[in-house]
């Protein structure tokens, strides 16, 4: 077979060009491109590490700011609650004072009106007594034709009122 006989003469040539090609690839890729890629990856890793450190610092600063804000909000809530309670107490005190003043005013008015009613009732009863005495005198005068004195008519009205 002629192919097998040619292997020895072409084998050395192919091996030479294989070594030259791989050597060139090694120097071009291994010594030229790989260090640039490694430098770019290292630079990117450094930038990522710096960004992560900056983000961590920003997070710590934000946590500190948030803690301060929460403390201020808690203090503001406490102050607002205290102000609300004070306003409620003032309002309740003012309400109680107004109720007491209105109650006292109404009580005074009721007492005044009760007194006025009692006076009006006493006047009405006194007038009723007088009217009854005059009516009794007029009836006796018309019916019997006899004149009766005021004392006699008053005594008769008083005795008749006791039986009613």
C-alpha contacts under 8 A as a table, 3 or more apart, distances in Angstrom:
res1	aa1	res2	aa2	distance
1	X	4	X	5.84
1	X	5	X	6.83
2	X	5	X	5.17
2	X	6	X	6.49
3	X	6	X	5.27
3	X	7	X	6.56
4	X	7	X	5.32
4	X	8	X	7.90
5	X	8	X	6.66
5	X	9	X	8.00
6	X	9	X	5.43
6	X	10	X	6.15
7	X	10	X	5.27
7	X	11	X	5.31
8	X	11	X	5.16
8	X	12	X	6.83
9	X	12	X	6.29
9	X	13	X	7.29
10	X	13	X	5.19
10	X	14	X	6.09
11	X	14	X	5.22
11	X	15	X	6.02
12	X	15	X	5.07
12	X	16	X	6.14
13	X	16	X	5.09
13	X	17	X	6.36
14	X	17	X	5.25
14	X	18	X	5.97
15	X	18	X	4.97
15	X	19	X	6.20
16	X	19	X	5.23
16	X	20	X	6.24
17	X	20	X	4.93
17	X	21	X	5.96
18	X	21	X	5.21
18	X	22	X	6.10
19	X	22	X	5.19
19	X	23	X	5.84
20	X	23	X	5.03
20	X	24	X	6.11
21	X	24	X	5.19
21	X	25	X	6.11
22	X	25	X	4.95
22	X	26	X	5.91
23	X	26	X	4.97
23	X	27	X	6.23
24	X	27	X	5.22
24	X	28	X	5.91
25	X	28	X	5.13
25	X	29	X	5.57
25	X	30	X	7.36
26	X	29	X	5.38
26	X	30	X	4.87
26	X	31	X	6.97
27	X	30	X	5.26
27	X	31	X	4.90
27	X	32	X	6.60
28	X	31	X	5.80
28	X	32	X	5.05
28	X	33	X	6.63
29	X	32	X	5.38
29	X	33	X	4.82
29	X	34	X	6.03
30	X	33	X	6.21
30	X	34	X	5.31
30	X	35	X	7.46
31	X	34	X	6.33
31	X	35	X	6.50
32	X	35	X	6.25
32	X	36	X	7.00
33	X	36	X	5.35
33	X	37	X	6.26
34	X	37	X	5.00
34	X	38	X	5.96
35	X	38	X	4.97
35	X	39	X	5.96
36	X	39	X	5.01
36	X	40	X	6.07
37	X	40	X	5.03
37	X	41	X	6.07
38	X	41	X	5.03
38	X	42	X	6.01
39	X	42	X	5.02
39	X	43	X	5.96
40	X	43	X	5.01
40	X	44	X	6.03
41	X	44	X	5.00
41	X	45	X	6.01
42	X	45	X	4.96
42	X	46	X	6.01
43	X	46	X	5.02
43	X	47	X	6.14
44	X	47	X	5.02
44	X	48	X	6.05
45	X	48	X	5.02
45	X	49	X	6.01
46	X	49	X	5.03
46	X	50	X	6.07
47	X	50	X	4.99
47	X	51	X	6.01
48	X	51	X	4.98
48	X	52	X	6.01
49	X	52	X	5.07
49	X	53	X	6.13
50	X	53	X	5.05
50	X	54	X	6.09
51	X	54	X	4.99
51	X	55	X	5.96
52	X	55	X	4.92
52	X	56	X	6.05
53	X	56	X	5.02
53	X	57	X	6.21
54	X	57	X	5.03
54	X	58	X	6.05
55	X	58	X	4.93
55	X	59	X	5.99
56	X	59	X	4.96
56	X	60	X	6.16
57	X	60	X	5.08
57	X	61	X	6.11
58	X	61	X	4.99
58	X	62	X	5.97
59	X	62	X	4.93
59	X	63	X	6.00
60	X	63	X	4.97
60	X	64	X	6.14
61	X	64	X	5.06
61	X	65	X	6.10
62	X	65	X	4.95
62	X	66	X	5.90
63	X	66	X	4.97
63	X	67	X	6.05
64	X	67	X	5.11
64	X	68	X	6.24
65	X	68	X	5.08
65	X	69	X	6.05
66	X	69	X	4.89
66	X	70	X	5.98
67	X	70	X	5.06
67	X	71	X	6.14
68	X	71	X	5.08
68	X	72	X	6.18
69	X	72	X	5.04
69	X	73	X	6.07
70	X	73	X	4.97
70	X	74	X	6.00
71	X	74	X	5.07
71	X	75	X	6.11
72	X	75	X	5.04
72	X	76	X	5.98
73	X	76	X	4.89
73	X	77	X	5.98
74	X	77	X	5.01
74	X	78	X	6.16
75	X	78	X	5.08
75	X	79	X	6.08
76	X	79	X	5.00
76	X	80	X	5.93
77	X	80	X	4.99
77	X	81	X	5.99
78	X	81	X	5.09
78	X	82	X	6.09
79	X	82	X	5.04
79	X	83	X	6.04
80	X	83	X	4.96
80	X	84	X	5.95
81	X	84	X	4.92
81	X	85	X	6.03
82	X	85	X	5.06
82	X	86	X	6.08
83	X	86	X	5.03
83	X	87	X	6.05
84	X	87	X	5.04
84	X	88	X	6.05
85	X	88	X	4.98
85	X	89	X	6.09
86	X	89	X	5.02
86	X	90	X	6.10
87	X	90	X	5.01
87	X	91	X	5.92
88	X	91	X	4.97
88	X	92	X	5.92
89	X	92	X	5.03
89	X	93	X	5.99
90	X	93	X	5.03
90	X	94	X	6.03
91	X	94	X	5.06
91	X	95	X	5.90
92	X	95	X	4.91
92	X	96	X	5.99
93	X	96	X	5.08
93	X	97	X	6.05
94	X	97	X	5.01
94	X	98	X	6.08
95	X	98	X	5.12
95	X	99	X	6.06
96	X	99	X	5.01
96	X	100	X	6.02
97	X	100	X	5.12
97	X	101	X	6.02
98	X	101	X	5.02
98	X	102	X	5.94
99	X	102	X	5.09
99	X	103	X	5.86
100	X	103	X	4.94
100	X	104	X	5.97
101	X	104	X	5.11
101	X	105	X	6.06
102	X	105	X	4.98
102	X	106	X	5.98
103	X	106	X	5.08
103	X	107	X	5.92
104	X	107	X	4.98
104	X	108	X	6.04
105	X	108	X	5.10
105	X	109	X	6.12
106	X	109	X	4.95
106	X	110	X	5.95
107	X	110	X	5.00
107	X	111	X	6.10
108	X	111	X	5.13
108	X	112	X	6.11
109	X	112	X	4.96
109	X	113	X	6.01
110	X	113	X	5.01
110	X	114	X	5.84
111	X	114	X	4.97
111	X	115	X	6.06
112	X	115	X	5.12
112	X	116	X	6.12
113	X	116	X	4.81
113	X	117	X	5.95
114	X	117	X	5.01
114	X	118	X	6.03
115	X	118	X	5.01
115	X	119	X	6.06
116	X	119	X	5.07
116	X	120	X	6.01
117	X	120	X	4.95
117	X	121	X	5.93
118	X	121	X	4.99
118	X	122	X	6.07
119	X	122	X	5.05
119	X	123	X	6.03
120	X	123	X	4.99
120	X	124	X	5.93
121	X	124	X	4.91
121	X	125	X	6.01
122	X	125	X	5.05
122	X	126	X	6.00
123	X	126	X	5.00
123	X	127	X	5.95
124	X	127	X	4.97
124	X	128	X	5.81
125	X	128	X	4.78
125	X	129	X	6.08
126	X	129	X	5.09
126	X	130	X	6.25
127	X	130	X	4.91
127	X	131	X	5.90
128	X	131	X	4.97
128	X	132	X	5.85
129	X	132	X	5.06
129	X	133	X	6.11
129	X	154	X	7.71
129	X	157	X	7.65
130	X	133	X	5.13
130	X	134	X	6.16
131	X	134	X	5.07
131	X	135	X	5.93
132	X	135	X	4.98
132	X	136	X	5.98
132	X	157	X	6.75
133	X	136	X	5.06
133	X	137	X	6.19
133	X	150	X	6.91
133	X	153	X	5.34
133	X	154	X	5.29
133	X	157	X	6.35
134	X	137	X	5.10
134	X	138	X	6.16
134	X	150	X	7.81
134	X	153	X	7.73
135	X	138	X	5.06
135	X	139	X	6.06
136	X	139	X	5.16
136	X	140	X	6.11
136	X	153	X	6.13
136	X	157	X	7.51
137	X	140	X	5.33
137	X	141	X	6.02
137	X	147	X	7.17
137	X	148	X	5.89
137	X	149	X	7.56
137	X	150	X	7.45
137	X	153	X	6.09
138	X	141	X	5.05
138	X	142	X	6.10
139	X	142	X	5.17
139	X	143	X	5.76
139	X	144	X	7.90
140	X	143	X	5.20
140	X	144	X	5.29
140	X	145	X	6.57
140	X	146	X	6.34
140	X	147	X	7.19
140	X	148	X	7.26
141	X	144	X	5.62
141	X	145	X	4.42
141	X	146	X	4.94
141	X	147	X	5.42
141	X	148	X	7.31
142	X	145	X	5.26
142	X	146	X	7.80
148	X	152	X	6.40
148	X	153	X	6.50
149	X	152	X	5.30
149	X	153	X	6.27
150	X	153	X	5.14
150	X	154	X	5.93
151	X	154	X	5.06
151	X	155	X	6.07
152	X	155	X	5.14
152	X	156	X	6.21
153	X	156	X	5.08
153	X	157	X	6.14
154	X	157	X	5.11
154	X	158	X	6.08
155	X	158	X	5.09
155	X	159	X	6.20
156	X	159	X	5.20
156	X	160	X	6.10
157	X	160	X	5.06
157	X	161	X	6.01
158	X	161	X	5.06
158	X	162	X	6.42
159	X	162	X	5.24
159	X	163	X	6.83
160	X	163	X	5.40
160	X	164	X	6.67
161	X	164	X	5.29
